[in-house]
Amino acid sequence: MASFGHFIKTEREKREWTQTEFGAKIGINSSAISRIENGTQKFSKSKLISLSKLFNLDLQNVTDLFFADKFAREAFKYKCSESIFSVAEDTANYLRNTNTKQGKLNFENE
């Protein structure tokens, strides 16, 4: 996958929807859809459920793509080395294990 915006564009085009048609379905104007698809505007996390339903895709997969794109962009922006991805995986495993032992941590406010 090239980016989350590219993912949206590909899924929209599979359905032969224009940006205007897609925007009306998801509640975003067509100029914002254009910016999202070309990567100059971020897609709203609050619309992930609507997006997964609209595309009839698993919410977890859509969420994973969204956050993977977000993480990769931040890593690139701050010129992180390639090792950042294995460090992040180790950190995620640690958090997963900690959450299993202590109950779930709330990351909603981050």
PEMO-V871023 format. One record per residue. RES is the residue in three letters. SS is DSSP state (H for helix, E for strand, L for the rest). PHI is phi in whole degrees, -180 to 180 (NA if undefined). Layout:
RES_SS_PHI ; RES_SS_PHI
//
This chain:
MET_L_NA ; ALA_L_-79 ; SER_L_-166 ; PHE_H_-66 ; GLY_H_-62 ; HIS_H_-65 ; PHE_H_-57 ; ILE_H_-61 ; LYS_H_-60 ; THR_H_-61 ; GLU_H_-66 ; ARG_H_-63 ; GLU_H_-68 ; LYS_H_-58 ; ARG_L_-92 ; GLU_L_58 ; TRP_L_-96 ; THR_L_-75 ; GLN_H_-61 ; THR_H_-66 ; GLU_H_-63 ; PHE_H_-62 ; GLY_H_-58 ; ALA_H_-64 ; LYS_H_-71 ; ILE_H_-100 ; GLY_L_86 ; ILE_L_-134 ; ASN_L_-69 ; SER_H_-64 ; SER_H_-68 ; ALA_H_-68 ; ILE_H_-60 ; SER_H_-59 ; ARG_H_-67 ; ILE_H_-64 ; GLU_H_-65 ; ASN_L_-94 ; GLY_L_85 ; THR_L_-95 ; GLN_L_-137 ; LYS_L_-84 ; PHE_L_-81 ; SER_L_-77 ; LYS_H_-57 ; SER_H_-67 ; LYS_H_-100 ; LEU_H_-63 ; ILE_H_-63 ; SER_H_-60 ; LEU_H_-64 ; SER_H_-64 ; LYS_H_-68 ; LEU_H_-61 ; PHE_H_-88 ; ASN_L_55 ; LEU_L_-121 ; ASP_L_-62 ; LEU_H_-59 ; GLN_H_-62 ; ASN_H_-64 ; VAL_H_-64 ; THR_H_-63 ; ASP_H_-61 ; LEU_H_-62 ; PHE_H_-60 ; PHE_H_-76 ; ALA_H_-63 ; ASP_H_-64 ; LYS_H_-61 ; PHE_H_-64 ; ALA_H_-63 ; ARG_H_-64 ; GLU_H_-65 ; ALA_H_-61 ; PHE_H_-66 ; LYS_H_-57 ; TYR_L_-96 ; LYS_L_54 ; CYS_L_-72 ; SER_L_-76 ; GLU_L_-61 ; SER_L_-66 ; ILE_H_-56 ; PHE_H_-72 ; SER_H_-73 ; VAL_H_-64 ; ALA_H_-63 ; GLU_H_-64 ; ASP_H_-61 ; THR_H_-63 ; ALA_H_-62 ; ASN_H_-64 ; TYR_H_-61 ; LEU_H_-62 ; ARG_H_-61 ; ASN_H_-67 ; THR_H_-64 ; ASN_H_-64 ; THR_H_-66 ; LYS_H_-78 ; GLN_H_-111 ; GLY_L_92 ; LYS_L_-77 ; LEU_L_-88 ; ASN_L_-98 ; PHE_L_-109 ; GLU_L_-60 ; ASN_L_-87 ; GLU_L_-93
//
